[in-house]
Amino acid sequence: MSHLSSSLSIAALLAFASAASAETLLVDRVQQEPHAQMPARGMSMAQVEARFGAPSQKLDPRGGQKRQWPTINRWVYPDFTVYFEKTRVVDAVANKAAADEIGPKPAIR
């Protein structure tokens, strides 16, 4: 009986492992893609728009309530989201490519 239960647990582990390998981690995909496809830190809003076109969505600014809290603007493109401090890029983050990809949650709107 223990032989039957151990063979079932091995089959279950193999099924789980094959299902887990089918998932794609966002980090893995981003590391495989060239970084030139996203805006570089320090680019201006005008430079980003000239190089990548108009964003599909401009989210409402966040922050700026106090002088020490800069206003953060977010532009969403199909493949990435750009974060600006005032008018300069501080970061660009890859968006999820598919529903089964594991990565960050969508931006708060």
PDB file as gemmi writes it, atoms N, CA and C in Angstrom:
CRYST1    1.000    1.000    1.000  90.00  90.00  90.00 P 1                      
ATOM      1  N   MET A   1       0.817  -1.185   0.000  1.00  0.00           N  
ATOM      2  CA  MET A   1       0.000   0.000   0.000  1.00  0.00           C  
ATOM      3  C   MET A   1       0.862   1.250   0.000  1.00  0.00           C  
ATOM      4  N   SER A   2       1.981   1.224   0.718  1.00  0.00           N  
ATOM      5  CA  SER A   2       2.858   2.393   0.745  1.00  0.00           C  
ATOM      6  C   SER A   2       3.495   2.620  -0.618  1.00  0.00           C  
ATOM      7  N   HIS A   3       3.730   1.545  -1.373  1.00  0.00           N  
ATOM      8  CA  HIS A   3       4.275   1.675  -2.725  1.00  0.00           C  
ATOM      9  C   HIS A   3       3.291   2.408  -3.634  1.00  0.00           C  
ATOM     10  N   LEU A   4       1.992   2.093  -3.507  1.00  0.00           N  
ATOM     11  CA  LEU A   4       0.961   2.745  -4.309  1.00  0.00           C  
ATOM     12  C   LEU A   4       0.854   4.228  -3.949  1.00  0.00           C  
ATOM     13  N   SER A   5       0.880   4.556  -2.662  1.00  0.00           N  
ATOM     14  CA  SER A   5       0.762   5.964  -2.256  1.00  0.00           C  
ATOM     15  C   SER A   5       2.008   6.758  -2.648  1.00  0.00           C  
ATOM     16  N   SER A   6       3.189   6.135  -2.592  1.00  0.00           N  
ATOM     17  CA  SER A   6       4.394   6.865  -2.993  1.00  0.00           C  
ATOM     18  C   SER A   6       4.415   7.092  -4.503  1.00  0.00           C  
ATOM     19  N   SER A   7       3.912   6.131  -5.281  1.00  0.00           N  
ATOM     20  CA  SER A   7       3.879   6.344  -6.733  1.00  0.00           C  
ATOM     21  C   SER A   7       2.845   7.406  -7.094  1.00  0.00           C  
ATOM     22  N   LEU A   8       1.750   7.499  -6.343  1.00  0.00           N  
ATOM     23  CA  LEU A   8       0.759   8.546  -6.574  1.00  0.00           C  
ATOM     24  C   LEU A   8       1.331   9.921  -6.227  1.00  0.00           C  
ATOM     25  N   SER A   9       2.066  10.001  -5.132  1.00  0.00           N  
ATOM     26  CA  SER A   9       2.627  11.294  -4.745  1.00  0.00           C  
ATOM     27  C   SER A   9       3.708  11.729  -5.741  1.00  0.00           C  
ATOM     28  N   ILE A  10       4.461  10.805  -6.290  1.00  0.00           N  
ATOM     29  CA  ILE A  10       5.450  11.148  -7.308  1.00  0.00           C  
ATOM     30  C   ILE A  10       4.748  11.640  -8.561  1.00  0.00           C  
ATOM     31  N   ALA A  11       3.661  10.984  -8.957  1.00  0.00           N  
ATOM     32  CA  ALA A  11       2.900  11.428 -10.128  1.00  0.00           C  
ATOM     33  C   ALA A  11       2.331  12.822  -9.900  1.00  0.00           C  
ATOM     34  N   ALA A  12       1.850  13.073  -8.691  1.00  0.00           N  
ATOM     35  CA  ALA A  12       1.309  14.399  -8.375  1.00  0.00           C  
ATOM     36  C   ALA A  12       2.407  15.453  -8.434  1.00  0.00           C  
ATOM     37  N   LEU A  13       3.585  15.133  -7.931  1.00  0.00           N  
ATOM     38  CA  LEU A  13       4.710  16.079  -7.979  1.00  0.00           C  
ATOM     39  C   LEU A  13       5.141  16.359  -9.412  1.00  0.00           C  
ATOM     40  N   LEU A  14       5.173  15.324 -10.239  1.00  0.00           N  
ATOM     41  CA  LEU A  14       5.542  15.513 -11.643  1.00  0.00           C  
ATOM     42  C   LEU A  14       4.511  16.376 -12.363  1.00  0.00           C  
ATOM     43  N   ALA A  15       3.239  16.156 -12.084  1.00  0.00           N  
ATOM     44  CA  ALA A  15       2.196  16.974 -12.706  1.00  0.00           C  
ATOM     45  C   ALA A  15       2.330  18.427 -12.255  1.00  0.00           C  
ATOM     46  N   PHE A  16       2.607  18.634 -10.968  1.00  0.00           N  
ATOM     47  CA  PHE A  16       2.785  19.993 -10.448  1.00  0.00           C  
ATOM     48  C   PHE A  16       4.012  20.657 -11.067  1.00  0.00           C  
ATOM     49  N   ALA A  17       5.094  19.904 -11.194  1.00  0.00           N  
ATOM     50  CA  ALA A  17       6.322  20.467 -11.754  1.00  0.00           C  
ATOM     51  C   ALA A  17       6.133  20.858 -13.213  1.00  0.00           C  
ATOM     52  N   SER A  18       5.422  20.046 -13.975  1.00  0.00           N  
ATOM     53  CA  SER A  18       5.219  20.393 -15.383  1.00  0.00           C  
ATOM     54  C   SER A  18       4.286  21.587 -15.506  1.00  0.00           C  
ATOM     55  N   ALA A  19       3.308  21.717 -14.617  1.00  0.00           N  
ATOM     56  CA  ALA A  19       2.414  22.885 -14.647  1.00  0.00           C  
ATOM     57  C   ALA A  19       3.180  24.135 -14.234  1.00  0.00           C  
ATOM     58  N   ALA A  20       4.052  24.032 -13.250  1.00  0.00           N  
ATOM     59  CA  ALA A  20       4.818  25.186 -12.786  1.00  0.00           C  
ATOM     60  C   ALA A  20       5.814  25.660 -13.837  1.00  0.00           C  
ATOM     61  N   SER A  21       6.382  24.723 -14.598  1.00  0.00           N  
ATOM     62  CA  SER A  21       7.349  25.130 -15.612  1.00  0.00           C  
ATOM     63  C   SER A  21       6.667  25.828 -16.782  1.00  0.00           C  
ATOM     64  N   ALA A  22       5.351  25.635 -16.934  1.00  0.00           N  
ATOM     65  CA  ALA A  22       4.622  26.291 -18.017  1.00  0.00           C  
ATOM     66  C   ALA A  22       4.414  27.777 -17.729  1.00  0.00           C  
ATOM     67  N   GLU A  23       4.462  28.173 -16.454  1.00  0.00           N  
ATOM     68  CA  GLU A  23       4.312  29.571 -16.098  1.00  0.00           C  
ATOM     69  C   GLU A  23       5.586  30.333 -16.436  1.00  0.00           C  
ATOM     70  N   THR A  24       5.431  31.596 -16.778  1.00  0.00           N  
ATOM     71  CA  THR A  24       6.573  32.432 -17.096  1.00  0.00           C  
ATOM     72  C   THR A  24       6.700  33.502 -16.032  1.00  0.00           C  
ATOM     73  N   LEU A  25       7.870  33.658 -15.490  1.00  0.00           N  
ATOM     74  CA  LEU A  25       8.105  34.738 -14.548  1.00  0.00           C  
ATOM     75  C   LEU A  25       8.430  36.007 -15.320  1.00  0.00           C  
ATOM     76  N   LEU A  26       7.851  37.111 -14.917  1.00  0.00           N  
ATOM     77  CA  LEU A  26       8.108  38.392 -15.556  1.00  0.00           C  
ATOM     78  C   LEU A  26       9.599  38.725 -15.515  1.00  0.00           C  
ATOM     79  N   VAL A  27      10.249  38.409 -14.416  1.00  0.00           N  
ATOM     80  CA  VAL A  27      11.681  38.688 -14.276  1.00  0.00           C  
ATOM     81  C   VAL A  27      12.472  37.951 -15.349  1.00  0.00           C  
ATOM     82  N   ASP A  28      12.126  36.692 -15.606  1.00  0.00           N  
ATOM     83  CA  ASP A  28      12.828  35.917 -16.630  1.00  0.00           C  
ATOM     84  C   ASP A  28      12.658  36.546 -18.007  1.00  0.00           C  
ATOM     85  N   ARG A  29      11.422  36.969 -18.337  1.00  0.00           N  
ATOM     86  CA  ARG A  29      11.175  37.566 -19.647  1.00  0.00           C  
ATOM     87  C   ARG A  29      11.928  38.880 -19.799  1.00  0.00           C  
ATOM     88  N   VAL A  30      11.919  39.703 -18.759  1.00  0.00           N  
ATOM     89  CA  VAL A  30      12.577  41.009 -18.824  1.00  0.00           C  
ATOM     90  C   VAL A  30      14.088  40.844 -18.970  1.00  0.00           C  
ATOM     91  N   GLN A  31      14.661  39.859 -18.295  1.00  0.00           N  
ATOM     92  CA  GLN A  31      16.105  39.636 -18.401  1.00  0.00           C  
ATOM     93  C   GLN A  31      16.503  39.170 -19.790  1.00  0.00           C  
ATOM     94  N   GLN A  32      15.602  38.526 -20.514  1.00  0.00           N  
ATOM     95  CA  GLN A  32      15.904  38.050 -21.855  1.00  0.00           C  
ATOM     96  C   GLN A  32      15.759  39.144 -22.906  1.00  0.00           C  
ATOM     97  N   GLU A  33      14.971  40.176 -22.614  1.00  0.00           N  
ATOM     98  CA  GLU A  33      14.737  41.252 -23.581  1.00  0.00           C  
ATOM     99  C   GLU A  33      15.812  42.322 -23.457  1.00  0.00           C  
ATOM    100  N   PRO A  34      16.158  42.962 -24.567  1.00  0.00           N  
ATOM    101  CA  PRO A  34      17.125  44.064 -24.496  1.00  0.00           C  
ATOM    102  C   PRO A  34      16.532  45.258 -23.759  1.00  0.00           C  
ATOM    103  N   HIS A  35      17.369  45.958 -22.993  1.00  0.00           N  
ATOM    104  CA  HIS A  35      16.907  47.093 -22.197  1.00  0.00           C  
ATOM    105  C   HIS A  35      16.667  48.338 -23.040  1.00  0.00           C  
ATOM    106  N   ALA A  36      17.084  48.350 -24.284  1.00  0.00           N  
ATOM    107  CA  ALA A  36      16.914  49.529 -25.136  1.00  0.00           C  
ATOM    108  C   ALA A  36      15.451  49.754 -25.499  1.00  0.00           C  
ATOM    109  N   GLN A  37      14.580  48.800 -25.204  1.00  0.00           N  
ATOM    110  CA  GLN A  37      13.174  48.918 -25.555  1.00  0.00           C  
ATOM    111  C   GLN A  37      12.372  49.712 -24.532  1.00  0.00           C  
ATOM    112  N   MET A  38      13.026  50.197 -23.480  1.00  0.00           N  
ATOM    113  CA  MET A  38      12.352  50.985 -22.461  1.00  0.00           C  
ATOM    114  C   MET A  38      13.102  52.301 -22.264  1.00  0.00           C  
ATOM    115  N   PRO A  39      12.406  53.339 -21.805  1.00  0.00           N  
ATOM    116  CA  PRO A  39      13.070  54.623 -21.559  1.00  0.00           C  
ATOM    117  C   PRO A  39      14.150  54.506 -20.488  1.00  0.00           C  
ATOM    118  N   ALA A  40      15.189  55.293 -20.651  1.00  0.00           N  
ATOM    119  CA  ALA A  40      16.301  55.301 -19.695  1.00  0.00           C  
ATOM    120  C   ALA A  40      16.054  56.353 -18.617  1.00  0.00           C  
ATOM    121  N   ARG A  41      16.590  56.099 -17.462  1.00  0.00           N  
ATOM    122  CA  ARG A  41      16.491  57.037 -16.343  1.00  0.00           C  
ATOM    123  C   ARG A  41      17.063  58.388 -16.769  1.00  0.00           C  
ATOM    124  N   GLY A  42      16.337  59.467 -16.453  1.00  0.00           N  
ATOM    125  CA  GLY A  42      16.801  60.810 -16.759  1.00  0.00           C  
ATOM    126  C   GLY A  42      16.218  61.406 -18.027  1.00  0.00           C  
ATOM    127  N   MET A  43      15.592  60.580 -18.873  1.00  0.00           N  
ATOM    128  CA  MET A  43      14.968  61.114 -20.081  1.00  0.00           C  
ATOM    129  C   MET A  43      13.808  62.029 -19.690  1.00  0.00           C  
ATOM    130  N   SER A  44      13.561  63.044 -20.508  1.00  0.00           N  
ATOM    131  CA  SER A  44      12.441  63.947 -20.245  1.00  0.00           C  
ATOM    132  C   SER A  44      11.158  63.352 -20.823  1.00  0.00           C  
ATOM    133  N   MET A  45      10.029  63.914 -20.419  1.00  0.00           N  
ATOM    134  CA  MET A  45       8.747  63.457 -20.970  1.00  0.00           C  
ATOM    135  C   MET A  45       8.710  63.635 -22.480  1.00  0.00           C  
ATOM    136  N   ALA A  46       9.246  64.751 -22.950  1.00  0.00           N  
ATOM    137  CA  ALA A  46       9.263  65.022 -24.394  1.00  0.00           C  
ATOM    138  C   ALA A  46      10.116  63.992 -25.130  1.00  0.00           C  
ATOM    139  N   GLN A  47      11.266  63.621 -24.564  1.00  0.00           N  
ATOM    140  CA  GLN A  47      12.130  62.624 -25.190  1.00  0.00           C  
ATOM    141  C   GLN A  47      11.450  61.254 -25.240  1.00  0.00           C  
ATOM    142  N   VAL A  48      10.757  60.898 -24.165  1.00  0.00           N  
ATOM    143  CA  VAL A  48      10.057  59.602 -24.129  1.00  0.00           C  
ATOM    144  C   VAL A  48       8.963  59.576 -25.189  1.00  0.00           C  
ATOM    145  N   GLU A  49       8.187  60.658 -25.266  1.00  0.00           N  
ATOM    146  CA  GLU A  49       7.100  60.701 -26.240  1.00  0.00           C  
ATOM    147  C   GLU A  49       7.628  60.729 -27.674  1.00  0.00           C  
ATOM    148  N   ALA A  50       8.755  61.404 -27.904  1.00  0.00           N  
ATOM    149  CA  ALA A  50       9.336  61.447 -29.242  1.00  0.00           C  
ATOM    150  C   ALA A  50       9.857  60.065 -29.662  1.00  0.00           C  
ATOM    151  N   ARG A  51      10.427  59.325 -28.734  1.00  0.00           N  
ATOM    152  CA  ARG A  51      11.023  58.031 -29.067  1.00  0.00           C  
ATOM    153  C   ARG A  51      10.004  56.888 -29.089  1.00  0.00           C  
ATOM    154  N   PHE A  52       9.059  56.899 -28.137  1.00  0.00           N  
ATOM    155  CA  PHE A  52       8.142  55.765 -28.001  1.00  0.00           C  
ATOM    156  C   PHE A  52       6.703  56.090 -28.413  1.00  0.00           C  
ATOM    157  N   GLY A  53       6.447  57.334 -28.795  1.00  0.00           N  
ATOM    158  CA  GLY A  53       5.097  57.726 -29.179  1.00  0.00           C  
ATOM    159  C   GLY A  53       4.258  58.086 -27.967  1.00  0.00           C  
ATOM    160  N   ALA A  54       3.022  58.410 -28.230  1.00  0.00           N  
ATOM    161  CA  ALA A  54       2.109  58.773 -27.143  1.00  0.00           C  
ATOM    162  C   ALA A  54       1.769  57.530 -26.323  1.00  0.00           C  
ATOM    163  N   PRO A  55       1.675  57.668 -25.008  1.00  0.00           N  
ATOM    164  CA  PRO A  55       1.310  56.510 -24.190  1.00  0.00           C  
ATOM    165  C   PRO A  55      -0.144  56.123 -24.423  1.00  0.00           C  
ATOM    166  N   SER A  56      -0.457  54.869 -24.165  1.00  0.00           N  
ATOM    167  CA  SER A  56      -1.843  54.432 -24.303  1.00  0.00           C  
ATOM    168  C   SER A  56      -2.702  55.006 -23.185  1.00  0.00           C  
ATOM    169  N   GLN A  57      -2.049  55.358 -22.068  1.00  0.00           N  
ATOM    170  CA  GLN A  57      -2.785  55.922 -20.946  1.00  0.00           C  
ATOM    171  C   GLN A  57      -1.844  56.758 -20.085  1.00  0.00           C  
ATOM    172  N   LYS A  58      -2.325  57.921 -19.649  1.00  0.00           N  
ATOM    173  CA  LYS A  58      -1.599  58.750 -18.680  1.00  0.00           C  
ATOM    174  C   LYS A  58      -2.396  58.701 -17.386  1.00  0.00           C  
ATOM    175  N   LEU A  59      -1.825  58.052 -16.371  1.00  0.00           N  
ATOM    176  CA  LEU A  59      -2.512  57.910 -15.095  1.00  0.00           C  
ATOM    177  C   LEU A  59      -2.431  59.212 -14.299  1.00  0.00           C  
ATOM    178  N   ASP A  60      -3.357  59.369 -13.370  1.00  0.00           N  
ATOM    179  CA  ASP A  60      -3.367  60.561 -12.529  1.00  0.00           C  
ATOM    180  C   ASP A  60      -2.072  60.653 -11.728  1.00  0.00           C  
ATOM    181  N   PRO A  61      -1.524  61.877 -11.558  1.00  0.00           N  
ATOM    182  CA  PRO A  61      -0.308  62.045 -10.769  1.00  0.00           C  
ATOM    183  C   PRO A  61      -0.538  61.665  -9.310  1.00  0.00           C  
ATOM    184  N   ARG A  62       0.508  61.219  -8.660  1.00  0.00           N  
ATOM    185  CA  ARG A  62       0.475  60.879  -7.236  1.00  0.00           C  
ATOM    186  C   ARG A  62       1.534  61.701  -6.513  1.00  0.00           C  
ATOM    187  N   GLY A  63       1.304  61.965  -5.235  1.00  0.00           N  
ATOM    188  CA  GLY A  63       2.268  62.704  -4.432  1.00  0.00           C  
ATOM    189  C   GLY A  63       2.126  64.199  -4.627  1.00  0.00           C  
ATOM    190  N   GLY A  64       3.145  64.931  -4.167  1.00  0.00           N  
ATOM    191  CA  GLY A  64       3.166  66.374  -4.332  1.00  0.00           C  
ATOM    192  C   GLY A  64       2.426  67.142  -3.256  1.00  0.00           C  
ATOM    193  N   GLN A  65       1.893  66.447  -2.241  1.00  0.00           N  
ATOM    194  CA  GLN A  65       1.169  67.149  -1.196  1.00  0.00           C  
ATOM    195  C   GLN A  65       2.089  68.019  -0.345  1.00  0.00           C  
ATOM    196  N   LYS A  66       3.315  67.588  -0.212  1.00  0.00           N  
ATOM    197  CA  LYS A  66       4.316  68.360   0.531  1.00  0.00           C  
ATOM    198  C   LYS A  66       5.518  68.579  -0.373  1.00  0.00           C  
ATOM    199  N   ARG A  67       6.322  69.565  -0.040  1.00  0.00           N  
ATOM    200  CA  ARG A  67       7.479  69.890  -0.862  1.00  0.00           C  
ATOM    201  C   ARG A  67       8.463  68.719  -0.963  1.00  0.00           C  
ATOM    202  N   GLN A  68       8.603  67.943   0.114  1.00  0.00           N  
ATOM    203  CA  GLN A  68       9.552  66.823   0.098  1.00  0.00           C  
ATOM    204  C   GLN A  68       8.983  65.583  -0.601  1.00  0.00           C  
ATOM    205  N   TRP A  69       7.704  65.616  -0.994  1.00  0.00           N  
ATOM    206  CA  TRP A  69       7.091  64.511  -1.734  1.00  0.00           C  
ATOM    207  C   TRP A  69       6.904  64.948  -3.178  1.00  0.00           C  
ATOM    208  N   PRO A  70       7.783  64.563  -4.077  1.00  0.00           N  
ATOM    209  CA  PRO A  70       7.661  65.007  -5.471  1.00  0.00           C  
ATOM    210  C   PRO A  70       6.438  64.384  -6.156  1.00  0.00           C  
ATOM    211  N   THR A  71       5.948  65.063  -7.146  1.00  0.00           N  
ATOM    212  CA  THR A  71       4.838  64.542  -7.943  1.00  0.00           C  
ATOM    213  C   THR A  71       5.359  63.440  -8.859  1.00  0.00           C  
ATOM    214  N   ILE A  72       4.686  62.299  -8.837  1.00  0.00           N  
ATOM    215  CA  ILE A  72       5.056  61.161  -9.672  1.00  0.00           C  
ATOM    216  C   ILE A  72       3.982  61.000 -10.749  1.00  0.00           C  
ATOM    217  N   ASN A  73       4.386  61.096 -12.004  1.00  0.00           N  
ATOM    218  CA  ASN A  73       3.497  60.866 -13.140  1.00  0.00           C  
ATOM    219  C   ASN A  73       3.777  59.487 -13.704  1.00  0.00           C  
ATOM    220  N   ARG A  74       2.728  58.808 -14.183  1.00  0.00           N  
ATOM    221  CA  ARG A  74       2.876  57.455 -14.721  1.00  0.00           C  
ATOM    222  C   ARG A  74       2.241  57.393 -16.097  1.00  0.00           C  
ATOM    223  N   TRP A  75       3.010  56.913 -17.056  1.00  0.00           N  
ATOM    224  CA  TRP A  75       2.522  56.709 -18.417  1.00  0.00           C  
ATOM    225  C   TRP A  75       2.548  55.221 -18.704  1.00  0.00           C  
ATOM    226  N   VAL A  76       1.451  54.718 -19.221  1.00  0.00           N  
ATOM    227  CA  VAL A  76       1.343  53.285 -19.518  1.00  0.00           C  
ATOM    228  C   VAL A  76       1.459  53.078 -21.022  1.00  0.00           C  
ATOM    229  N   TYR A  77       2.402  52.240 -21.418  1.00  0.00           N  
ATOM    230  CA  TYR A  77       2.577  51.783 -22.792  1.00  0.00           C  
ATOM    231  C   TYR A  77       2.200  50.302 -22.819  1.00  0.00           C  
ATOM    232  N   PRO A  78       1.990  49.704 -23.976  1.00  0.00           N  
ATOM    233  CA  PRO A  78       1.603  48.285 -24.021  1.00  0.00           C  
ATOM    234  C   PRO A  78       2.593  47.351 -23.321  1.00  0.00           C  
ATOM    235  N   ASP A  79       3.895  47.628 -23.414  1.00  0.00           N  
ATOM    236  CA  ASP A  79       4.897  46.720 -22.849  1.00  0.00           C  
ATOM    237  C   ASP A  79       5.489  47.174 -21.528  1.00  0.00           C  
ATOM    238  N   PHE A  80       5.338  48.436 -21.173  1.00  0.00           N  
ATOM    239  CA  PHE A  80       5.955  48.939 -19.951  1.00  0.00           C  
ATOM    240  C   PHE A  80       5.206  50.152 -19.419  1.00  0.00           C  
ATOM    241  N   THR A  81       5.487  50.486 -18.153  1.00  0.00           N  
ATOM    242  CA  THR A  81       4.959  51.685 -17.519  1.00  0.00           C  
ATOM    243  C   THR A  81       6.151  52.542 -17.124  1.00  0.00           C  
ATOM    244  N   VAL A  82       6.058  53.839 -17.424  1.00  0.00           N  
ATOM    245  CA  VAL A  82       7.143  54.772 -17.131  1.00  0.00           C  
ATOM    246  C   VAL A  82       6.743  55.638 -15.942  1.00  0.00           C  
ATOM    247  N   TYR A  83       7.658  55.789 -14.988  1.00  0.00           N  
ATOM    248  CA  TYR A  83       7.436  56.617 -13.806  1.00  0.00           C  
ATOM    249  C   TYR A  83       8.324  57.845 -13.911  1.00  0.00           C  
ATOM    250  N   PHE A  84       7.701  59.018 -13.800  1.00  0.00           N  
ATOM    251  CA  PHE A  84       8.413  60.291 -13.875  1.00  0.00           C  
ATOM    252  C   PHE A  84       8.368  60.983 -12.523  1.00  0.00           C  
ATOM    253  N   GLU A  85       9.486  61.553 -12.099  1.00  0.00           N  
ATOM    254  CA  GLU A  85       9.493  62.476 -10.968  1.00  0.00           C  
ATOM    255  C   GLU A  85       9.507  63.858 -11.591  1.00  0.00           C  
ATOM    256  N   LYS A  86       8.421  64.561 -11.418  1.00  0.00           N  
ATOM    257  CA  LYS A  86       8.165  65.821 -12.115  1.00  0.00           C  
ATOM    258  C   LYS A  86       8.163  65.537 -13.618  1.00  0.00           C  
ATOM    259  N   THR A  87       9.234  65.866 -14.355  1.00  0.00           N  
ATOM    260  CA  THR A  87       9.233  65.639 -15.806  1.00  0.00           C  
ATOM    261  C   THR A  87      10.334  64.690 -16.268  1.00  0.00           C  
ATOM    262  N   ARG A  88      11.034  64.031 -15.342  1.00  0.00           N  
ATOM    263  CA  ARG A  88      12.157  63.147 -15.697  1.00  0.00           C  
ATOM    264  C   ARG A  88      11.868  61.701 -15.313  1.00  0.00           C  
ATOM    265  N   VAL A  89      12.303  60.762 -16.160  1.00  0.00           N  
ATOM    266  CA  VAL A  89      12.120  59.335 -15.902  1.00  0.00           C  
ATOM    267  C   VAL A  89      12.944  58.928 -14.689  1.00  0.00           C  
ATOM    268  N   VAL A  90      12.278  58.271 -13.736  1.00  0.00           N  
ATOM    269  CA  VAL A  90      13.000  57.680 -12.612  1.00  0.00           C  
ATOM    270  C   VAL A  90      13.025  56.160 -12.722  1.00  0.00           C  
ATOM    271  N   ASP A  91      12.054  55.592 -13.471  1.00  0.00           N  
ATOM    272  CA  ASP A  91      12.041  54.146 -13.649  1.00  0.00           C  
ATOM    273  C   ASP A  91      11.081  53.768 -14.778  1.00  0.00           C  
ATOM    274  N   ALA A  92      11.327  52.629 -15.368  1.00  0.00           N  
ATOM    275  CA  ALA A  92      10.420  52.023 -16.347  1.00  0.00           C  
ATOM    276  C   ALA A  92      10.302  50.552 -15.978  1.00  0.00           C  
ATOM    277  N   VAL A  93       9.068  50.064 -15.903  1.00  0.00           N  
ATOM    278  CA  VAL A  93       8.811  48.710 -15.439  1.00  0.00           C  
ATOM    279  C   VAL A  93       8.036  47.948 -16.506  1.00  0.00           C  
ATOM    280  N   ALA A  94       8.477  46.728 -16.813  1.00  0.00           N  
ATOM    281  CA  ALA A  94       7.792  45.894 -17.808  1.00  0.00           C  
ATOM    282  C   ALA A  94       6.429  45.475 -17.287  1.00  0.00           C  
ATOM    283  N   ASN A  95       5.438  45.502 -18.162  1.00  0.00           N  
ATOM    284  CA  ASN A  95       4.091  45.038 -17.826  1.00  0.00           C  
ATOM    285  C   ASN A  95       3.995  43.542 -18.065  1.00  0.00           C  
ATOM    286  N   LYS A  96       2.994  42.917 -17.478  1.00  0.00           N  
ATOM    287  CA  LYS A  96       2.748  41.504 -17.730  1.00  0.00           C  
ATOM    288  C   LYS A  96       2.354  41.314 -19.189  1.00  0.00           C  
ATOM    289  N   ALA A  97       2.865  40.273 -19.811  1.00  0.00           N  
ATOM    290  CA  ALA A  97       2.563  39.995 -21.214  1.00  0.00           C  
ATOM    291  C   ALA A  97       1.338  39.110 -21.367  1.00  0.00           C  
ATOM    292  N   ALA A  98       1.096  38.255 -20.401  1.00  0.00           N  
ATOM    293  CA  ALA A  98      -0.021  37.319 -20.497  1.00  0.00           C  
ATOM    294  C   ALA A  98      -0.611  37.093 -19.104  1.00  0.00           C  
ATOM    295  N   ALA A  99      -1.822  36.586 -19.077  1.00  0.00           N  
ATOM    296  CA  ALA A  99      -2.507  36.362 -17.804  1.00  0.00           C  
ATOM    297  C   ALA A  99      -1.798  35.319 -16.942  1.00  0.00           C  
ATOM    298  N   ASP A 100      -1.108  34.356 -17.560  1.00  0.00           N  
ATOM    299  CA  ASP A 100      -0.443  33.311 -16.784  1.00  0.00           C  
ATOM    300  C   ASP A 100       0.961  33.709 -16.332  1.00  0.00           C  
ATOM    301  N   GLU A 101       1.396  34.896 -16.706  1.00  0.00           N  
ATOM    302  CA  GLU A 101       2.726  35.354 -16.302  1.00  0.00           C  
ATOM    303  C   GLU A 101       2.666  35.893 -14.875  1.00  0.00           C  
ATOM    304  N   ILE A 102       3.651  35.561 -14.084  1.00  0.00           N  
ATOM    305  CA  ILE A 102       3.703  36.004 -12.703  1.00  0.00           C  
ATOM    306  C   ILE A 102       4.506  37.290 -12.648  1.00  0.00           C  
ATOM    307  N   GLY A 103       3.904  38.338 -12.132  1.00  0.00           N  
ATOM    308  CA  GLY A 103       4.587  39.631 -12.076  1.00  0.00           C  
ATOM    309  C   GLY A 103       3.823  40.614 -11.227  1.00  0.00           C  
ATOM    310  N   PRO A 104       4.160  41.897 -11.327  1.00  0.00           N  
ATOM    311  CA  PRO A 104       3.510  42.889 -10.472  1.00  0.00           C  
ATOM    312  C   PRO A 104       2.040  43.066 -10.825  1.00  0.00           C  
ATOM    313  N   LYS A 105       1.293  43.511  -9.829  1.00  0.00           N  
ATOM    314  CA  LYS A 105      -0.130  43.781 -10.040  1.00  0.00           C  
ATOM    315  C   LYS A 105      -0.264  45.054 -10.886  1.00  0.00           C  
ATOM    316  N   PRO A 106      -1.385  45.244 -11.570  1.00  0.00           N  
ATOM    317  CA  PRO A 106      -1.592  46.470 -12.344  1.00  0.00           C  
ATOM    318  C   PRO A 106      -1.525  47.709 -11.456  1.00  0.00           C  
ATOM    319  N   ALA A 107      -1.197  48.846 -12.047  1.00  0.00           N  
ATOM    320  CA  ALA A 107      -1.089  50.089 -11.303  1.00  0.00           C  
ATOM    321  C   ALA A 107      -2.441  50.495 -10.732  1.00  0.00           C  
ATOM    322  N   ILE A 108      -2.408  51.131  -9.573  1.00  0.00           N  
ATOM    323  CA  ILE A 108      -3.617  51.672  -8.963  1.00  0.00           C  
ATOM    324  C   ILE A 108      -4.031  52.879  -9.778  1.00  0.00           C  
ATOM    325  N   ARG A 109      -5.245  52.949 -10.177  1.00  0.00           N  
ATOM    326  CA  ARG A 109      -5.710  54.039 -11.051  1.00  0.00           C  
ATOM    327  C   ARG A 109      -6.298  55.153 -10.272  1.00  0.00           C  
TER     328      ARG A 109                                                      
END                                                                             
